[in-house]
Amino acid sequence: MAFSAYHGRLRATGKTQDTMSLSQAQKKAFRSIGHHLNPVVTVSENGISEGVLAELERALSDHELIKIKLALPERDDRAAMLGELVTASGAELVQTIGKMALLYRKNPQANPKLSNVKRFEGHHGRH
């Protein structure tokens, strides 16, 4: 997947073979849900290890929508790392803000008690 700078944020310019591009309405709903999530995967300056990829895979399978933290000081390094993570996981980038990124990958057999998408269905930014 290729990325380009767009008003200081990353924007996906291509699709991976197994994901469909999210509509603006879906992204808006996912951003609303993601606002309340804590990061479940943190990538440090040590880079992407097998453990990070395994945890990313588990988190996406269980939760579908996850927040990750890229603990890297340089914006370009974070963008490159995020690109690698998105490509390796087959997830779709929903949003990046600073050192946080929101990723989504649909799981047809998602557990309703674990999936952030299913747990927050009907949640539209209201408490």
MMTF fields as JSON, N, C-alpha, C and O atoms, coordinates in Angstrom:
{
  "mmtfVersion": "1.0.0",
  "mmtfProducer": "UNKNOWN",
  "numBonds": 507,
  "numAtoms": 508,
  "numGroups": 127,
  "numChains": 1,
  "numModels": 1,
  "chainsPerModel": [1],
  "groupsPerChain": [127],
  "chainIdList": ["A"],
  "bondAtomList": [4, 2, 8, 6, 12, 10, 16, 14, 20, 18, 24, 22, 28, 26, 32, 30, 36, 34, 40, 38, 44, 42, 48, 46, 52, 50, 56, 54, 60, 58, 64, 62, 68, 66, 72, 70, 76, 74, 80, 78, 84, 82, 88, 86, 92, 90, 96, 94, 100, 98, 104, 102, 108, 106, 112, 110, 116, 114, 120, 118, 124, 122, 128, 126, 132, 130, 136, 134, 140, 138, 144, 142, 148, 146, 152, 150, 156, 154, 160, 158, 164, 162, 168, 166, 172, 170, 176, 174, 180, 178, 184, 182, 188, 186, 192, 190, 196, 194, 200, 198, 204, 202, 208, 206, 212, 210, 216, 214, 220, 218, 224, 222, 228, 226, 232, 230, 236, 234, 240, 238, 244, 242, 248, 246, 252, 250, 256, 254, 260, 258, 264, 262, 268, 266, 272, 270, 276, 274, 280, 278, 284, 282, 288, 286, 292, 290, 296, 294, 300, 298, 304, 302, 308, 306, 312, 310, 316, 314, 320, 318, 324, 322, 328, 326, 332, 330, 336, 334, 340, 338, 344, 342, 348, 346, 352, 350, 356, 354, 360, 358, 364, 362, 368, 366, 372, 370, 376, 374, 380, 378, 384, 382, 388, 386, 392, 390, 396, 394, 400, 398, 404, 402, 408, 406, 412, 410, 416, 414, 420, 418, 424, 422, 428, 426, 432, 430, 436, 434, 440, 438, 444, 442, 448, 446, 452, 450, 456, 454, 460, 458, 464, 462, 468, 466, 472, 470, 476, 474, 480, 478, 484, 482, 488, 486, 492, 490, 496, 494, 500, 498, 504, 502],
  "bondOrderList": [1, 1, 1, 1, 1, 1, 1, 1, 1, 1, 1, 1, 1, 1, 1, 1, 1, 1, 1, 1, 1, 1, 1, 1, 1, 1, 1, 1, 1, 1, 1, 1, 1, 1, 1, 1, 1, 1, 1, 1, 1, 1, 1, 1, 1, 1, 1, 1, 1, 1, 1, 1, 1, 1, 1, 1, 1, 1, 1, 1, 1, 1, 1, 1, 1, 1, 1, 1, 1, 1, 1, 1, 1, 1, 1, 1, 1, 1, 1, 1, 1, 1, 1, 1, 1, 1, 1, 1, 1, 1, 1, 1, 1, 1, 1, 1, 1, 1, 1, 1, 1, 1, 1, 1, 1, 1, 1, 1, 1, 1, 1, 1, 1, 1, 1, 1, 1, 1, 1, 1, 1, 1, 1, 1, 1, 1],
  "groupList": [{"groupName": "MET", "atomNameList": ["N", "CA", "C", "O"], "elementList": ["N", "C", "C", "O"], "formalChargeList": [0, 0, 0, 0], "bondAtomList": [1, 0, 2, 1, 3, 2], "bondOrderList": [1, 1, 2], "singleLetterCode": "M", "chemCompType": "L-PEPTIDE LINKING"}, {"groupName": "ALA", "atomNameList": ["N", "CA", "C", "O"], "elementList": ["N", "C", "C", "O"], "formalChargeList": [0, 0, 0, 0], "bondAtomList": [1, 0, 2, 1, 3, 2], "bondOrderList": [1, 1, 2], "singleLetterCode": "A", "chemCompType": "L-PEPTIDE LINKING"}, {"groupName": "PHE", "atomNameList": ["N", "CA", "C", "O"], "elementList": ["N", "C", "C", "O"], "formalChargeList": [0, 0, 0, 0], "bondAtomList": [1, 0, 2, 1, 3, 2], "bondOrderList": [1, 1, 2], "singleLetterCode": "F", "chemCompType": "L-PEPTIDE LINKING"}, {"groupName": "SER", "atomNameList": ["N", "CA", "C", "O"], "elementList": ["N", "C", "C", "O"], "formalChargeList": [0, 0, 0, 0], "bondAtomList": [1, 0, 2, 1, 3, 2], "bondOrderList": [1, 1, 2], "singleLetterCode": "S", "chemCompType": "L-PEPTIDE LINKING"}, {"groupName": "TYR", "atomNameList": ["N", "CA", "C", "O"], "elementList": ["N", "C", "C", "O"], "formalChargeList": [0, 0, 0, 0], "bondAtomList": [1, 0, 2, 1, 3, 2], "bondOrderList": [1, 1, 2], "singleLetterCode": "Y", "chemCompType": "L-PEPTIDE LINKING"}, {"groupName": "HIS", "atomNameList": ["N", "CA", "C", "O"], "elementList": ["N", "C", "C", "O"], "formalChargeList": [0, 0, 0, 0], "bondAtomList": [1, 0, 2, 1, 3, 2], "bondOrderList": [1, 1, 2], "singleLetterCode": "H", "chemCompType": "L-PEPTIDE LINKING"}, {"groupName": "GLY", "atomNameList": ["N", "CA", "C", "O"], "elementList": ["N", "C", "C", "O"], "formalChargeList": [0, 0, 0, 0], "bondAtomList": [1, 0, 2, 1, 3, 2], "bondOrderList": [1, 1, 2], "singleLetterCode": "G", "chemCompType": "PEPTIDE LINKING"}, {"groupName": "ARG", "atomNameList": ["N", "CA", "C", "O"], "elementList": ["N", "C", "C", "O"], "formalChargeList": [0, 0, 0, 0], "bondAtomList": [1, 0, 2, 1, 3, 2], "bondOrderList": [1, 1, 2], "singleLetterCode": "R", "chemCompType": "L-PEPTIDE LINKING"}, {"groupName": "LEU", "atomNameList": ["N", "CA", "C", "O"], "elementList": ["N", "C", "C", "O"], "formalChargeList": [0, 0, 0, 0], "bondAtomList": [1, 0, 2, 1, 3, 2], "bondOrderList": [1, 1, 2], "singleLetterCode": "L", "chemCompType": "L-PEPTIDE LINKING"}, {"groupName": "THR", "atomNameList": ["N", "CA", "C", "O"], "elementList": ["N", "C", "C", "O"], "formalChargeList": [0, 0, 0, 0], "bondAtomList": [1, 0, 2, 1, 3, 2], "bondOrderList": [1, 1, 2], "singleLetterCode": "T", "chemCompType": "L-PEPTIDE LINKING"}, {"groupName": "LYS", "atomNameList": ["N", "CA", "C", "O"], "elementList": ["N", "C", "C", "O"], "formalChargeList": [0, 0, 0, 0], "bondAtomList": [1, 0, 2, 1, 3, 2], "bondOrderList": [1, 1, 2], "singleLetterCode": "K", "chemCompType": "L-PEPTIDE LINKING"}, {"groupName": "GLN", "atomNameList": ["N", "CA", "C", "O"], "elementList": ["N", "C", "C", "O"], "formalChargeList": [0, 0, 0, 0], "bondAtomList": [1, 0, 2, 1, 3, 2], "bondOrderList": [1, 1, 2], "singleLetterCode": "Q", "chemCompType": "L-PEPTIDE LINKING"}, {"groupName": "ASP", "atomNameList": ["N", "CA", "C", "O"], "elementList": ["N", "C", "C", "O"], "formalChargeList": [0, 0, 0, 0], "bondAtomList": [1, 0, 2, 1, 3, 2], "bondOrderList": [1, 1, 2], "singleLetterCode": "D", "chemCompType": "L-PEPTIDE LINKING"}, {"groupName": "ILE", "atomNameList": ["N", "CA", "C", "O"], "elementList": ["N", "C", "C", "O"], "formalChargeList": [0, 0, 0, 0], "bondAtomList": [1, 0, 2, 1, 3, 2], "bondOrderList": [1, 1, 2], "singleLetterCode": "I", "chemCompType": "L-PEPTIDE LINKING"}, {"groupName": "ASN", "atomNameList": ["N", "CA", "C", "O"], "elementList": ["N", "C", "C", "O"], "formalChargeList": [0, 0, 0, 0], "bondAtomList": [1, 0, 2, 1, 3, 2], "bondOrderList": [1, 1, 2], "singleLetterCode": "N", "chemCompType": "L-PEPTIDE LINKING"}, {"groupName": "PRO", "atomNameList": ["N", "CA", "C", "O"], "elementList": ["N", "C", "C", "O"], "formalChargeList": [0, 0, 0, 0], "bondAtomList": [1, 0, 2, 1, 3, 2], "bondOrderList": [1, 1, 2], "singleLetterCode": "P", "chemCompType": "L-PEPTIDE LINKING"}, {"groupName": "VAL", "atomNameList": ["N", "CA", "C", "O"], "elementList": ["N", "C", "C", "O"], "formalChargeList": [0, 0, 0, 0], "bondAtomList": [1, 0, 2, 1, 3, 2], "bondOrderList": [1, 1, 2], "singleLetterCode": "V", "chemCompType": "L-PEPTIDE LINKING"}, {"groupName": "GLU", "atomNameList": ["N", "CA", "C", "O"], "elementList": ["N", "C", "C", "O"], "formalChargeList": [0, 0, 0, 0], "bondAtomList": [1, 0, 2, 1, 3, 2], "bondOrderList": [1, 1, 2], "singleLetterCode": "E", "chemCompType": "L-PEPTIDE LINKING"}],
  "groupTypeList": [0, 1, 2, 3, 1, 4, 5, 6, 7, 8, 7, 1, 9, 6, 10, 9, 11, 12, 9, 0, 3, 8, 3, 11, 1, 11, 10, 10, 1, 2, 7, 3, 13, 6, 5, 5, 8, 14, 15, 16, 16, 9, 16, 3, 17, 14, 6, 13, 3, 17, 6, 16, 8, 1, 17, 8, 17, 7, 1, 8, 3, 12, 5, 17, 8, 13, 10, 13, 10, 8, 1, 8, 15, 17, 7, 12, 12, 7, 1, 1, 0, 8, 6, 17, 8, 16, 9, 1, 3, 6, 1, 17, 8, 16, 11, 9, 13, 6, 10, 0, 1, 8, 8, 4, 7, 10, 14, 15, 11, 1, 14, 15, 10, 8, 3, 14, 16, 10, 7, 2, 17, 6, 5, 5, 6, 7, 5],
  "groupIdList": [1, 2, 3, 4, 5, 6, 7, 8, 9, 10, 11, 12, 13, 14, 15, 16, 17, 18, 19, 20, 21, 22, 23, 24, 25, 26, 27, 28, 29, 30, 31, 32, 33, 34, 35, 36, 37, 38, 39, 40, 41, 42, 43, 44, 45, 46, 47, 48, 49, 50, 51, 52, 53, 54, 55, 56, 57, 58, 59, 60, 61, 62, 63, 64, 65, 66, 67, 68, 69, 70, 71, 72, 73, 74, 75, 76, 77, 78, 79, 80, 81, 82, 83, 84, 85, 86, 87, 88, 89, 90, 91, 92, 93, 94, 95, 96, 97, 98, 99, 100, 101, 102, 103, 104, 105, 106, 107, 108, 109, 110, 111, 112, 113, 114, 115, 116, 117, 118, 119, 120, 121, 122, 123, 124, 125, 126, 127],
  "secStructList": [7, 7, 3, 3, 3, 3, 6, 6, 3, 3, 3, 3, 7, 1, 7, 7, 6, 6, 7, 7, 7, 7, 7, 2, 2, 2, 2, 2, 2, 2, 2, 2, 2, 2, 6, 6, 7, 7, 3, 3, 3, 3, 3, 7, 6, 6, 7, 7, 7, 2, 2, 2, 2, 2, 2, 2, 2, 2, 2, 2, 2, 2, 2, 1, 3, 3, 3, 3, 3, 3, 7, 7, 1, 7, 2, 2, 2, 2, 2, 2, 2, 2, 2, 2, 2, 2, 2, 2, 2, 6, 7, 3, 3, 3, 3, 3, 3, 6, 6, 3, 3, 3, 3, 3, 7, 7, 7, 6, 6, 7, 7, 6, 6, 6, 7, 2, 2, 2, 2, 6, 6, 6, 7, 1, 1, 7, 7],
  "xCoordList": [0.859, 0.0, 0.901, 1.89, 0.574, 1.353, 0.699, -0.518, 1.523, 1.007, 1.512, 2.596, 0.737, 1.171, 0.796, -0.16, 1.559, 1.252, 0.025, -0.112, -0.843, -2.064, -2.4, -2.948, -2.086, -2.328, -1.714, -2.334, -0.482, 0.21, -0.235, 0.247, -1.132, -1.597, -1.281, -1.034, -1.288, -1.092, -2.426, -3.456, -2.385, -3.607, -3.26, -2.273, -4.069, -3.843, -4.159, -5.198, -3.258, -3.485, -3.71, -3.952, -3.634, -3.858, -4.587, -4.812, -4.958, -5.683, -4.862, -4.129, -4.975, -4.407, -5.439, -6.609, -5.004, -5.892, -7.072, -8.097, -6.978, -8.052, -8.882, -9.693, -8.7, -9.513, -10.217, -9.724, -11.358, -12.07, -11.842, -11.664, -11.85, -11.672, -12.895, -14.037, -12.635, -13.716, -14.338, -13.639, -15.643, -16.326, -16.026, -15.556, -16.298, -16.092, -16.982, -16.57, -18.2, -19.113, -18.575, -18.673, -18.008, -17.422, -16.23, -16.088, -15.377, -14.207, -14.627, -14.019, -15.658, -16.139, -16.647, -16.35, -17.411, -17.912, -16.756, -16.763, -15.762, -14.613, -13.77, -13.255, -13.622, -12.881, -13.586, -12.938, -14.914, -15.701, -15.461, -15.275, -15.466, -15.193, -13.745, -13.472, -12.824, -11.394, -10.989, -10.003, -11.74, -11.429, -11.391, -10.614, -12.217, -12.339, -11.435, -11.438, -10.661, -9.806, -8.425, -7.939, -7.809, -6.409, -5.564, -6.048, -4.302, -3.457, -3.222, -2.947, -3.335, -3.108, -1.773, -1.296, -1.169, 0.145, 1.002, 0.556, 2.235, 3.187, 4.421, 4.982, 4.837, 6.051, 7.084, 6.842, 8.24, 9.29, 10.382, 10.246, 11.45, 12.579, 13.254, 14.056, 12.934, 13.496, 12.931, 13.488, 11.831, 11.277, 10.235, 9.706, 9.959, 8.915, 9.554, 10.362, 9.181, 9.689, 8.582, 7.443, 8.921, 7.897, 6.852, 5.674, 7.27, 6.342, 5.346, 4.163, 5.814, 4.932, 3.923, 2.733, 4.39, 3.491, 2.474, 1.311, 2.913, 1.996, 0.933, -0.243, 1.333, 0.382, -0.576, -1.765, -0.063, -0.908, -1.948, -3.119, -1.524, -2.436, -3.518, -4.696, -3.111, -4.072, -5.072, -6.276, -4.556, -5.418, -6.422, -7.594, -5.982, -6.894, -7.937, -9.099, -7.527, -8.478, -9.524, -10.707, -9.097, -10.019, -10.89, -12.104, -10.27, -10.951, -11.383, -12.216, -10.844, -11.118, -10.622, -9.919, -10.97, -10.57, -9.647, -10.048, -8.4, -7.433, -6.67, -6.548, -6.168, -5.311, -3.904, -3.698, -2.935, -1.542, -0.742, -1.077, 0.318, 1.192, 2.537, 3.136, 2.999, 4.296, 5.24, 5.253, 6.027, 6.895, 8.22, 9.288, 8.131, 9.309, 9.308, 8.255, 10.466, 10.49, 10.269, 9.696, 10.705, 10.635, 9.367, 9.01, 8.695, 7.45, 7.663, 6.839, 8.76, 9.026, 9.224, 8.779, 9.898, 10.099, 8.763, 8.523, 7.892, 6.563, 5.764, 5.098, 5.828, 5.086, 5.576, 4.771, 6.884, 7.447, 7.056, 6.683, 7.146, 6.797, 5.32, 4.954, 4.485, 3.048, 2.733, 1.892, 3.405, 3.228, 3.557, 2.841, 4.647, 5.032, 3.988, 3.641, 3.488, 2.492, 1.191, 0.601, 0.751, -0.488, -0.329, -1.219, 0.795, 1.046, 1.132, 0.537, 1.867, 2.05, 0.756, 0.558, -0.126, -1.345, -2.555, -3.531, -2.501, -3.665, -4.779, -5.928, -4.439, -5.436, -5.565, -4.753, -6.587, -6.81, -6.542, -6.992, -5.807, -5.532, -6.765, -7.227, -7.289, -8.468, -8.035, -8.582, -7.042, -6.637, -5.278, -4.925, -4.515, -3.305, -3.369, -3.735, -3.005, -2.866, -1.611, -1.553, -0.622, 0.632, 1.251, 1.559, 1.435, 2.067, 1.058, 1.435, -0.218, -1.273, -1.844, -1.952, -2.204, -2.844, -3.999, -3.944, -5.032, -6.217, -6.287, -6.343, -6.283, -6.314, -7.579, -8.097, -8.073, -9.27, -9.035, -8.501, -9.438, -9.471, -10.678, -10.794, -11.573, -12.807, -12.493, -11.638, -13.215, -13.135, -14.559, -15.34, -14.917, -16.293, -16.712, -17.901, -15.763, -16.083, -15.715, -15.366, -15.788, -15.401, -16.328, -17.544, -15.727, -16.469, -17.13, -16.434, -18.472, -19.155, -18.72, -18.858, -18.196, -17.765, -16.377, -16.008, -15.606, -14.261, -14.164, -13.364, -14.956, -14.873, -15.298, -16.415, -14.394, -14.727, -15.825, -16.63, -15.87, -16.889, -18.264, -19.221, -18.368, -19.658, -20.087, -21.271, -19.117, -19.452, -19.979, -20.826, -19.482, -19.871, -20.836, -21.013, -21.471, -22.469, -23.557, -24.019, -23.948, -24.975, -24.39, -25.095, -23.088, -22.418, -22.002, -21.177, -22.548, -22.236, -21.672, -22.098, -20.718, -20.085, -20.836, -20.412, -21.95, -22.719, -22.43, -22.16, -22.488, -22.203, -23.477, -23.437],
  "yCoordList": [-1.166, 0.0, 1.222, 1.269, 2.176, 3.405, 4.492, 4.506, 5.399, 6.487, 7.803, 7.87, 8.829, 10.163, 11.131, 10.907, 12.204, 13.217, 13.999, 14.334, 14.28, 15.015, 15.872, 15.372, 17.132, 18.061, 17.547, 17.625, 17.019, 16.577, 15.212, 14.762, 14.545, 13.222, 12.231, 12.622, 10.975, 9.937, 9.553, 9.547, 9.238, 8.84, 7.655, 7.686, 6.625, 5.453, 5.805, 6.399, 5.436, 5.73, 4.467, 4.532, 3.323, 2.064, 1.106, 1.392, -0.034, -1.037, -2.309, -2.622, -3.031, -4.362, -5.292, -4.935, -6.476, -7.36, -7.874, -8.217, -7.942, -8.565, -7.574, -7.995, -6.274, -5.311, -4.399, -4.134, -3.936, -2.962, -1.598, -1.477, -0.589, 0.755, 1.151, 0.895, 1.764, 2.191, 3.479, 4.345, 3.6, 4.834, 5.904, 5.599, 7.141, 8.235, 8.072, 8.398, 7.571, 7.354, 6.271, 6.397, 5.208, 4.148, 4.691, 4.43, 5.443, 6.008, 6.937, 6.934, 7.724, 8.636, 7.847, 8.201, 6.777, 5.944, 5.273, 5.2, 4.781, 4.118, 5.109, 4.762, 6.341, 7.357, 7.657, 7.863, 7.682, 7.924, 6.811, 7.078, 5.572, 4.434, 4.488, 4.304, 4.74, 4.733, 5.78, 5.606, 6.86, 7.913, 7.371, 7.85, 6.388, 5.843, 4.645, 4.102, 4.222, 3.047, 3.429, 4.536, 2.49, 2.62, 1.837, 0.861, 2.237, 1.47, 0.056, -0.136, -0.932, -2.325, -2.843, -3.881, -2.136, -2.505, -1.247, -0.181, -1.376, -0.266, -0.705, -1.769, 0.118, -0.156, 0.872, 2.076, 0.392, 1.299, 1.435, 0.951, 2.092, 2.278, 0.969, 0.921, -0.099, -1.413, -1.972, -2.91, -1.403, -1.805, -2.898, -3.187, -3.494, -4.512, -5.888, -6.328, -6.548, -7.894, -8.902, -8.526, -10.176, -11.214, -11.108, -11.371, -10.725, -10.557, -9.433, -9.573, -8.322, -7.203, -7.632, -7.339, -8.324, -8.779, -9.792, -9.773, -10.676, -11.666, -10.967, -11.323, -9.986, -9.254, -8.432, -8.345, -7.831, -7.077, -7.993, -7.63, -9.165, -10.142, -10.574, -10.639, -10.87, -11.288, -10.172, -10.411, -8.953, -7.821, -7.53, -7.273, -7.567, -7.315, -8.421, -8.148, -9.668, -10.788, -10.681, -10.917, -10.329, -10.239, -8.986, -9.061, -7.842, -6.56, -5.858, -4.952, -6.251, -5.657, -4.221, -3.896, -3.364, -1.958, -1.736, -1.918, -1.336, -1.17, 0.139, 0.698, 0.598, 1.772, 1.273, 0.456, 1.77, 1.425, 2.698, 3.776, 2.545, 3.673, 3.436, 2.37, 4.426, 4.368, 5.268, 6.483, 4.673, 5.433, 5.758, 5.358, 6.482, 6.905, 8.429, 9.035, 9.053, 10.517, 11.185, 12.273, 10.563, 11.2, 10.824, 9.648, 11.817, 11.608, 10.672, 9.791, 10.856, 10.008, 8.55, 7.637, 8.34, 6.968, 6.34, 5.165, 7.125, 6.615, 6.255, 5.22, 7.103, 6.843, 5.56, 4.758, 5.369, 4.159, 2.913, 1.89, 3.011, 1.893, 1.552, 0.379, 2.559, 2.348, 1.679, 0.783, 2.117, 1.497, 0.012, -0.802, -0.335, -1.747, -2.536, -3.656, -1.954, -2.644, -2.871, -3.948, -1.871, -1.989, -3.066, -3.895, -3.049, -4.048, -5.45, -6.383, -5.606, -6.926, -7.493, -8.708, -6.623, -7.098, -7.184, -7.863, -6.51, -6.474, -5.6, -5.707, -4.736, -3.849, -2.578, -2.299, -1.823, -0.53, 0.576, 0.51, 1.585, 2.731, 3.624, 4.104, 3.84, 4.692, 6.129, 7.07, 6.294, 7.644, 7.597, 6.604, 8.678, 8.864, 10.249, 11.226, 10.31, 11.59, 11.484, 10.702, 12.27, 12.237, 10.859, 10.326, 10.274, 8.961, 7.825, 6.675, 8.138, 7.125, 6.854, 7.755, 5.604, 5.225, 4.29, 3.508, 4.379, 3.545, 2.635, 3.109, 1.326, 0.331, -0.506, -0.755, -0.937, -1.778, -2.931, -2.747, -4.11, -5.274, -6.107, -6.567, -6.302, -7.045, -8.504, -9.119, -9.044, -10.462, -11.003, -10.698, -11.804, -12.313, -13.167, -13.247, -13.801, -14.625, -13.929, -14.593, -12.629, -11.876, -12.186, -12.297, -12.321, -12.534, -11.206, -10.211, -11.177, -9.909, -9.291, -8.083, -10.104, -9.57, -8.935, -8.137, -9.28, -8.74, -7.658, -6.731, -7.761, -6.833, -5.429, -5.22, -4.475, -3.082, -2.567, -1.731, -3.052, -2.614, -3.094, -2.319, -4.36, -4.919, -4.384, -4.133, -4.208, -3.713, -2.286, -1.915, -1.484, -0.079, 0.225, 1.39, -0.807, -0.56, 0.349, 0.156, 1.315, 2.249, 3.406, 4.374, 3.334, 4.436, 5.449, 5.145, 6.626, 7.647, 8.899, 10.014, 8.707, 9.848, 10.359, 11.327, 9.718, 10.148, 9.197, 8.013, 9.719, 8.889, 8.422, 7.713],
  "zCoordList": [0.0, 0.0, 0.0, 0.731, -0.789, -0.878, -0.042, 0.146, 0.454, 1.27, 0.719, 0.139, 0.899, 0.513, 1.624, 2.367, 1.725, 2.737, 2.289, 1.112, 3.208, 2.893, 4.097, 5.079, 4.039, 5.145, 6.444, 7.504, 6.355, 7.558, 8.062, 9.101, 7.365, 7.78, 6.676, 5.535, 7.005, 5.997, 5.394, 6.067, 4.127, 3.451, 2.561, 1.825, 2.635, 1.804, 0.357, 0.07, -0.559, -1.966, -2.77, -3.975, -2.119, -2.815, -1.912, -0.737, -2.462, -1.678, -1.615, -2.553, -0.539, -0.507, -1.11, -1.244, -1.469, -2.204, -1.391, -1.981, -0.07, 0.703, 1.52, 2.345, 1.311, 2.035, 1.048, -0.049, 1.459, 0.647, 1.27, 2.482, 0.442, 0.95, 1.788, 1.405, 2.91, 3.785, 3.264, 2.738, 3.412, 3.03, 4.078, 5.174, 3.733, 4.685, 5.914, 7.028, 5.716, 6.849, 7.783, 9.004, 7.209, 8.039, 8.816, 10.011, 8.135, 8.817, 9.95, 11.02, 9.714, 10.755, 11.958, 13.099, 11.714, 12.814, 13.549, 14.777, 12.807, 13.43, 14.229, 15.292, 13.728, 14.491, 15.805, 16.831, 15.773, 16.984, 18.007, 19.194, 17.538, 18.425, 18.905, 20.091, 17.986, 18.296, 19.314, 20.03, 19.383, 20.345, 21.775, 22.601, 22.062, 23.42, 23.68, 24.785, 22.68, 22.832, 23.347, 23.117, 24.046, 24.439, 23.45, 22.875, 23.232, 22.308, 22.835, 24.019, 21.942, 22.343, 21.829, 22.286, 20.888, 20.354, 20.359, 19.932, 20.845, 20.826, 20.06, 20.323, 19.113, 18.35, 18.771, 18.692, 19.221, 19.698, 18.64, 17.516, 19.019, 18.113, 17.75, 16.817, 18.482, 18.161, 16.866, 16.297, 16.401, 15.114, 15.224, 16.298, 14.08, 13.984, 14.166, 13.348, 15.241, 15.514, 15.24, 14.962, 15.32, 15.16, 16.255, 16.015, 17.457, 18.571, 18.319, 18.629, 17.759, 17.437, 16.379, 16.5, 15.341, 14.275, 14.8, 14.397, 15.699, 16.278, 17.124, 17.056, 17.912, 18.75, 17.894, 18.2, 16.829, 15.91, 15.268, 15.163, 14.845, 14.237, 15.221, 14.87, 16.46, 17.479, 17.786, 17.882, 17.94, 18.279, 17.162, 17.44, 15.914, 14.8, 14.673, 14.371, 14.902, 14.832, 15.929, 15.685, 17.131, 18.264, 18.209, 18.396, 17.955, 18.147, 16.856, 16.904, 15.726, 14.409, 14.288, 13.332, 15.23, 15.219, 16.414, 17.564, 16.127, 17.219, 17.065, 15.975, 18.192, 18.221, 18.512, 19.411, 17.743, 17.998, 18.255, 17.765, 19.032, 19.352, 18.682, 18.826, 17.96, 17.302, 18.093, 17.899, 18.979, 19.882, 19.197, 19.659, 18.101, 17.343, 17.274, 17.076, 17.435, 17.473, 16.11, 16.052, 15.03, 13.71, 12.953, 12.873, 12.403, 11.655, 10.465, 10.216, 9.73, 8.563, 8.967, 8.271, 10.102, 10.604, 10.989, 10.711, 11.633, 12.008, 10.764, 10.731, 9.738, 8.496, 7.824, 7.352, 7.783, 7.172, 7.968, 7.394, 9.289, 10.162, 10.02, 9.95, 9.977, 9.834, 8.496, 8.424, 7.452, 6.135, 6.16, 5.577, 6.839, 6.964, 7.751, 7.376, 8.84, 9.658, 8.89, 8.97, 8.157, 7.382, 6.313, 6.122, 5.624, 4.581, 5.167, 4.629, 6.265, 6.868, 7.44, 7.438, 7.93, 8.596, 7.666, 7.984, 6.536, 5.649, 6.195, 5.767, 7.138, 7.747, 6.932, 6.05, 7.238, 6.585, 7.599, 8.743, 7.165, 8.019, 8.057, 7.022, 9.25, 9.415, 9.688, 9.112, 10.576, 10.984, 11.656, 12.292, 11.513, 12.311, 12.928, 12.274, 14.198, 14.887, 15.738, 16.687, 15.39, 16.135, 16.111, 15.045, 17.299, 17.403, 17.492, 17.718, 17.318, 17.384, 15.996, 15.164, 15.766, 14.498, 14.81, 15.76, 14.012, 14.159, 12.936, 11.801, 13.18, 12.11, 12.201, 13.29, 11.039, 10.981, 10.023, 8.929, 10.441, 9.562, 9.939, 11.075, 8.99, 9.239, 9.534, 8.897, 10.529, 10.86, 10.839, 11.74, 9.827, 9.728, 10.927, 11.237, 11.599, 12.765, 14.074, 15.05, 14.102, 15.297, 16.472, 16.314, 17.643, 18.877, 19.262, 19.462, 19.367, 19.686, 21.012, 21.204, 21.926, 23.222, 23.133, 23.995, 22.1, 21.949, 20.878, 21.008, 19.84, 18.709, 19.128, 19.601, 18.949, 19.259, 18.343, 18.754, 17.109, 16.165, 16.612, 16.618, 16.982, 17.404, 18.775, 19.001, 19.694, 21.037, 21.002, 21.814, 20.066, 20.014, 18.877, 18.521, 18.293, 17.254, 17.824, 18.949, 17.051, 17.536, 18.299, 18.585, 18.647, 19.348, 18.301, 17.439, 18.359, 17.366, 18.027, 17.728, 18.92, 19.557, 20.768, 21.4, 21.098, 22.262, 23.419, 23.217, 24.596, 25.779, 26.422, 27.428]
}
